[in-house]
């Protein structure tokens, strides 16, 4: 916020050096406010490029500033900071020029500039980034958001995505991401246009595009994100569910405001365009906002034809508004004395739990003995409002919107039939029937290991246990019922590899298949699967780590097979001269080692029980050779021993002397055979300088057992070299302790020792292998984008970045890979699209694991190690297709005197769903539907009661409908004789 111009009163005192006189003065200060100049360069951020060899005074960029109201402002431009004297700013013109100082190629210079108006007020700072070299193109926006009406014509430009070239080259534009190839881009202008018409009601509303602008000459390019929003237009007209709404036998005594019927119109638009208001073109009736029609004044039976007719209008709130109309017919009646009678007291039917909107449920029928008209209503059991009833025809369907949500095991609907009191009476009479709707389960839930995260916390098995030892019991829950909720367990394994464990498929009890050795492998990772038993099964996976617990099954092992040392006879008591070391492959207390010496009298030596250091405990001048055993005992009382030989030498004898007391060397694990890793040397103080070297024999891998190194003398200078004998493996042994003995060639040979410590470093020589070479998973059709499908897993024996695994999906020619994404760290695969099994039932993708550094394996040419596996994903079926008749209208002629049972016509219906959701039809109801052996399935209609030609001789309509009835695949076929054809898409018309 700019500062306001203000006056300040300042008072100060002037005092003479001598005296007390003082003076009071008034000073007024006016502070200038901040400038209202604004930067107007385009685009942002402010970028520029210049050739590294550009001549002095070359114009690189031009600064422009205006006042906030948009008027041009006289300004001076200042270079506040940056540029390292390689650039200057012309104060008047705002041109940024080179100064002639050498520019560093490929370096970006950041200049901070400021504009100052004519009154000396300063504006805000701006940063200009100048790149010495070629800079990729810059889009005019960092991202674009475009709104496209659904009525936009194909080929019409909807937006222009442009970039600037810093090299002043011609740019070429290309779409990198274009879902469904819905858009095209002009390569020269960047103009985006539609390749086909779009419909807001049937297609996605948001499309994410990626546009690349590139310079063909330099190869430089840049990418911008474009979000295209499809906007709705009022292009749908409200449509009533029925063209004619009628109500018969309305008593003329019906009071005003009584609900007579309800009209319902639908509009396929959205928002205000789909909000509907109802109007009725009659003074006798009114219609509510919900479409309920009621009398607005007293009705009169004495009318022409005893009937009211009017038009109801549905108007949406779009601009301009669209309207739809339907007719309303109200037939008047007098009185009533008998209740309607249902054809059945209980109706039973079945639905699949995923049945879609407007699925036929049942048809109820009641007849009034008085001849009164009957209307139907659901009076109980429909608390979730899943069911809708045609109050005139008795057709019960699932609601249209929102989609129904069915829950098992069944619904019991109370349906009431009310007569219209045509025969006259004090009140209309009614009766009730029950409609029992059984809900058949579908397989739409995966088995879930609810305790999966806890299984690895305390799961272990003791080593050396016999096969069949119980390790753990896992349990998965499937929310489905029947076979869809029955779970079988398994263990995923790579082809040809045994995981070492078995699992009971019914109980989930995991047992060992082999006897384990903790010293070989300390833990195992299992991928346990739970598969339900549906025809298209769903699979749940849980990864469990099983630790191998230690048993005291290993003796301590000394690093050396023997210990020999030379001591001078005058070595004082208390001197430590040798450290014995033993290792135990067990764990914990089983690996805790205590050292001791065999009994000897006198006890010349003593050993520290914890460290293994050997000390002189008694004068040794009276003996020439001492032999004892060093004993190592672990926490479980397992022990081993090694010989200790100490030779006592004359005080004048001296063993060879090493140049270094110990040697340290670090080498990678892929060091080749016969490579020299270190040179060691010792010299003899005797007259004969010759010495011999020997690499002491070890007993554990860390002390060269088995042999991984050997020693080779160098006769030229009396030294020796240690070389690699066999391939090394960081994953098995990471550190070696080599004991080297050197001995002179005197009459009484003396020896001394040194230690060579070899540190092995890891290289990337292990492949990140998948747990299985082939994975199978399922995903229900219609599942939301982002649904988790399966988790793949790979393991790498290397450490650090060599063993860090990333996952990717490889692109393929089939295009299946574009419909899935994978978390690069966890390996969880998610969907990127919504699938339709009727279009494609399975997908095959190839996933790759790669570790985090260059491979040390031959032939990899600097690339990381990788492994691949295939994932086959099956799309499971959902009952989302209604049965369809082979033709919309069947027209036949039947003689009125044909016997009952005479075949009238055979009709066929097909369903695009599979298995249990589209099984052929089976008979049920008044008209019989037979199930022939051949395909397509057909339904046969037979005559079941005598027919009588109507007086006018006009044809009648029979409405047919079939739907999937239960889990066994039965379809229910119903027919109803009516005066007008049904408008439902599930019904076909038979004209007789």
QUIURWO-V552045 format. One record per backbone hydrogen bond with DSSP energy under -0.5 kcal/mol. CO is the residue of the C=O (numbers start at 0). NH is the residue of the N-H. If there is no record, write none. Layout:
co=CO nh=NH
co=CO nh=NH
This chain:
co=5 nh=30
co=7 nh=9
co=7 nh=28
co=9 nh=26
co=11 nh=24
co=12 nh=14
co=20 nh=15
co=22 nh=13
co=22 nh=24
co=26 nh=9
co=26 nh=28
co=28 nh=7
co=28 nh=30
co=35 nh=67
co=36 nh=123
co=37 nh=65
co=44 nh=46
co=45 nh=128
co=47 nh=130
co=49 nh=132
co=50 nh=53
co=51 nh=102
co=54 nh=57
co=57 nh=97
co=60 nh=95
co=63 nh=39
co=64 nh=72
co=65 nh=37
co=66 nh=69
co=70 nh=66
co=73 nh=117
co=75 nh=115
co=77 nh=79
co=77 nh=113
co=80 nh=111
co=82 nh=85
co=85 nh=98
co=87 nh=96
co=88 nh=90
co=89 nh=93
co=90 nh=76
co=93 nh=62
co=94 nh=89
co=94 nh=96
co=95 nh=59
co=95 nh=60
co=96 nh=87
co=97 nh=56
co=102 nh=104
co=103 nh=106
co=106 nh=108
co=106 nh=131
co=108 nh=110
co=108 nh=129
co=109 nh=82
co=110 nh=112
co=110 nh=127
co=111 nh=79
co=111 nh=80
co=112 nh=125
co=113 nh=77
co=114 nh=122
co=115 nh=75
co=116 nh=119
co=120 nh=116
co=121 nh=34
co=123 nh=114
co=125 nh=112
co=126 nh=45
co=127 nh=110
co=127 nh=129
co=128 nh=47
co=128 nh=130
co=129 nh=108
co=130 nh=49
co=130 nh=132
co=131 nh=105
co=137 nh=163
co=141 nh=224
co=143 nh=226
co=145 nh=147
co=145 nh=228
co=146 nh=148
co=147 nh=230
co=148 nh=151
co=149 nh=197
co=152 nh=155
co=155 nh=193
co=158 nh=160
co=158 nh=191
co=159 nh=161
co=161 nh=139
co=163 nh=137
co=163 nh=165
co=164 nh=167
co=169 nh=215
co=171 nh=213
co=173 nh=175
co=173 nh=211
co=175 nh=177
co=176 nh=209
co=177 nh=180
co=178 nh=181
co=181 nh=194
co=181 nh=195
co=183 nh=192
co=185 nh=189
co=186 nh=172
co=189 nh=160
co=190 nh=185
co=191 nh=157
co=191 nh=158
co=192 nh=183
co=193 nh=154
co=198 nh=201
co=198 nh=202
co=204 nh=229
co=206 nh=208
co=206 nh=227
co=207 nh=178
co=208 nh=225
co=209 nh=175
co=209 nh=176
co=210 nh=212
co=210 nh=223
co=211 nh=173
co=211 nh=213
co=212 nh=221
co=213 nh=171
co=213 nh=215
co=214 nh=218
co=219 nh=214
co=221 nh=212
co=223 nh=210
co=224 nh=143
co=225 nh=208
co=225 nh=227
co=226 nh=145
co=226 nh=228
co=227 nh=206
co=227 nh=229
co=228 nh=147
co=228 nh=230
co=230 nh=149
co=232 nh=234
co=238 nh=265
co=242 nh=326
co=243 nh=245
co=244 nh=328
co=246 nh=330
co=248 nh=250
co=249 nh=332
co=250 nh=253
co=253 nh=298
co=254 nh=257
co=257 nh=294
co=260 nh=292
co=263 nh=240
co=265 nh=238
co=269 nh=272
co=270 nh=273
co=270 nh=274
co=271 nh=274
co=271 nh=316
co=274 nh=316
co=276 nh=314
co=278 nh=312
co=279 nh=281
co=283 nh=295
co=283 nh=296
co=285 nh=293
co=287 nh=290
co=290 nh=262
co=290 nh=292
co=291 nh=287
co=292 nh=259
co=292 nh=260
co=293 nh=285
co=294 nh=256
co=300 nh=302
co=302 nh=305
co=303 nh=306
co=305 nh=331
co=307 nh=329
co=309 nh=327
co=310 nh=280
co=311 nh=325
co=312 nh=278
co=312 nh=314
co=313 nh=323
co=314 nh=276
co=321 nh=315
co=323 nh=313
co=325 nh=311
co=326 nh=244
co=327 nh=309
co=328 nh=246
co=328 nh=330
co=329 nh=307
co=330 nh=249
co=332 nh=251
co=334 nh=423
co=334 nh=424
co=338 nh=368
co=340 nh=366
co=344 nh=433
co=346 nh=435
co=348 nh=437
co=350 nh=439
co=351 nh=354
co=352 nh=405
co=355 nh=358
co=358 nh=397
co=361 nh=395
co=364 nh=342
co=366 nh=340
co=366 nh=368
co=367 nh=370
co=371 nh=367
co=372 nh=419
co=374 nh=417
co=376 nh=378
co=376 nh=415
co=379 nh=413
co=381 nh=384
co=385 nh=398
co=387 nh=396
co=388 nh=390
co=389 nh=393
co=390 nh=375
co=393 nh=363
co=393 nh=395
co=394 nh=389
co=394 nh=396
co=395 nh=360
co=395 nh=361
co=396 nh=387
co=397 nh=357
co=398 nh=357
co=408 nh=438
co=410 nh=412
co=410 nh=436
co=412 nh=414
co=412 nh=434
co=413 nh=378
co=413 nh=379
co=414 nh=432
co=415 nh=376
co=415 nh=417
co=416 nh=430
co=417 nh=374
co=420 nh=423
co=421 nh=333
co=421 nh=334
co=422 nh=335
co=423 nh=334
co=428 nh=418
co=430 nh=416
co=432 nh=414
co=433 nh=346
co=433 nh=435
co=434 nh=412
co=434 nh=436
co=435 nh=348
co=435 nh=437
co=436 nh=410
co=437 nh=350
co=437 nh=439
co=439 nh=352
co=441 nh=443
co=447 nh=449
co=447 nh=476
co=448 nh=451
co=450 nh=453
co=450 nh=454
co=451 nh=454
co=451 nh=455
co=453 nh=456
co=453 nh=457
co=457 nh=459
co=458 nh=546
co=460 nh=548
co=461 nh=464
co=465 nh=468
co=468 nh=511
co=471 nh=473
co=471 nh=509
co=476 nh=447
co=480 nh=483
co=481 nh=484
co=481 nh=485
co=482 nh=485
co=482 nh=532
co=485 nh=532
co=487 nh=530
co=489 nh=528
co=491 nh=526
co=493 nh=496
co=499 nh=512
co=499 nh=513
co=501 nh=510
co=502 nh=504
co=503 nh=507
co=504 nh=488
co=507 nh=473
co=507 nh=509
co=508 nh=503
co=509 nh=470
co=509 nh=471
co=510 nh=501
co=511 nh=467
co=513 nh=515
co=515 nh=463
co=515 nh=517
co=516 nh=519
co=516 nh=520
co=521 nh=547
co=523 nh=525
co=523 nh=545
co=525 nh=527
co=525 nh=543
co=526 nh=491
co=527 nh=541
co=528 nh=489
co=529 nh=539
co=530 nh=487
co=533 nh=536
co=534 nh=536
co=537 nh=531
co=539 nh=529
co=541 nh=527
co=541 nh=543
co=543 nh=525
co=543 nh=545
co=544 nh=546
co=545 nh=523
co=546 nh=460
co=546 nh=548
co=548 nh=462
co=550 nh=552
co=556 nh=582
co=558 nh=698
co=560 nh=642
co=562 nh=644
co=564 nh=646
co=566 nh=648
co=567 nh=570
co=571 nh=574
co=574 nh=615
co=577 nh=579
co=577 nh=613
co=580 nh=558
co=582 nh=556
co=586 nh=589
co=587 nh=590
co=588 nh=591
co=588 nh=634
co=590 nh=592
co=593 nh=632
co=595 nh=630
co=601 nh=603
co=603 nh=616
co=603 nh=617
co=605 nh=614
co=607 nh=611
co=608 nh=594
co=611 nh=579
co=612 nh=607
co=613 nh=576
co=613 nh=577
co=614 nh=605
co=614 nh=616
co=615 nh=573
co=619 nh=622
co=623 nh=647
co=625 nh=645
co=627 nh=643
co=628 nh=597
co=628 nh=630
co=629 nh=641
co=630 nh=595
co=631 nh=639
co=632 nh=593
co=633 nh=636
co=637 nh=633
co=639 nh=631
co=641 nh=629
co=642 nh=562
co=643 nh=627
co=644 nh=564
co=645 nh=625
co=645 nh=647
co=646 nh=566
co=646 nh=648
co=648 nh=568
co=649 nh=652
co=656 nh=682
co=660 nh=754
co=662 nh=756
co=664 nh=758
co=666 nh=760
co=667 nh=670
co=668 nh=727
co=671 nh=674
co=674 nh=723
co=677 nh=721
co=679 nh=719
co=680 nh=658
co=682 nh=656
co=686 nh=688
co=688 nh=683
co=689 nh=744
co=691 nh=742
co=693 nh=695
co=693 nh=740
co=696 nh=560
co=699 nh=702
co=699 nh=704
co=700 nh=703
co=701 nh=736
co=707 nh=724
co=707 nh=725
co=709 nh=722
co=711 nh=720
co=712 nh=714
co=713 nh=716
co=713 nh=717
co=713 nh=718
co=717 nh=681
co=718 nh=713
co=719 nh=679
co=720 nh=711
co=721 nh=676
co=721 nh=677
co=722 nh=709
co=723 nh=673
co=728 nh=731
co=728 nh=732
co=733 nh=759
co=735 nh=757
co=737 nh=739
co=737 nh=755
co=738 nh=695
co=739 nh=753
co=740 nh=693
co=741 nh=751
co=742 nh=691
co=746 nh=748
co=749 nh=743
co=751 nh=741
co=753 nh=739
co=754 nh=662
co=754 nh=756
co=755 nh=737
co=755 nh=757
co=756 nh=664
co=756 nh=758
co=757 nh=735
co=757 nh=759
co=758 nh=666
co=760 nh=668
co=762 nh=764
co=763 nh=855
co=763 nh=856
co=766 nh=768
co=768 nh=794
co=772 nh=869
co=774 nh=871
co=776 nh=873
co=778 nh=875
co=779 nh=782
co=783 nh=786
co=786 nh=830
co=789 nh=828
co=792 nh=770
co=794 nh=768
co=798 nh=801
co=799 nh=802
co=800 nh=803
co=800 nh=851
co=805 nh=849
co=807 nh=809
co=807 nh=847
co=809 nh=845
co=811 nh=814
co=814 nh=817
co=815 nh=818
co=816 nh=819
co=818 nh=831
co=818 nh=832
co=820 nh=829
co=821 nh=823
co=822 nh=826
co=823 nh=806
co=826 nh=791
co=827 nh=822
co=828 nh=788
co=828 nh=789
co=829 nh=820
co=830 nh=785
co=834 nh=781
co=835 nh=838
co=835 nh=839
co=840 nh=874
co=842 nh=872
co=844 nh=846
co=844 nh=870
co=845 nh=809
co=846 nh=868
co=847 nh=807
co=848 nh=866
co=849 nh=805
co=856 nh=859
co=859 nh=862
co=862 nh=854
co=864 nh=850
co=866 nh=848
co=868 nh=846
co=869 nh=774
co=870 nh=844
co=870 nh=872
co=871 nh=776
co=871 nh=873
co=872 nh=842
co=873 nh=778
co=873 nh=875
co=875 nh=780
co=877 nh=879
co=883 nh=909
co=887 nh=988
co=889 nh=990
co=894 nh=897
co=895 nh=946
co=898 nh=901
co=901 nh=942
co=904 nh=906
co=904 nh=940
co=906 nh=938
co=907 nh=885
co=909 nh=883
co=913 nh=916
co=914 nh=917
co=915 nh=918
co=923 nh=972
co=927 nh=929
co=929 nh=931
co=936 nh=908
co=938 nh=906
co=939 nh=941
co=940 nh=903
co=940 nh=904
co=942 nh=900
co=949 nh=952
co=955 nh=991
co=956 nh=977
co=957 nh=959
co=957 nh=989
co=958 nh=975
co=959 nh=987
co=960 nh=973
co=962 nh=971
co=965 nh=968
co=969 nh=964
co=969 nh=965
co=970 nh=921
co=970 nh=972
co=971 nh=962
co=971 nh=973
co=973 nh=960
co=975 nh=958
co=975 nh=977
co=977 nh=956
co=983 nh=986
co=985 nh=961
co=987 nh=959
co=988 nh=889
co=988 nh=990
co=989 nh=957
co=989 nh=991
co=990 nh=891
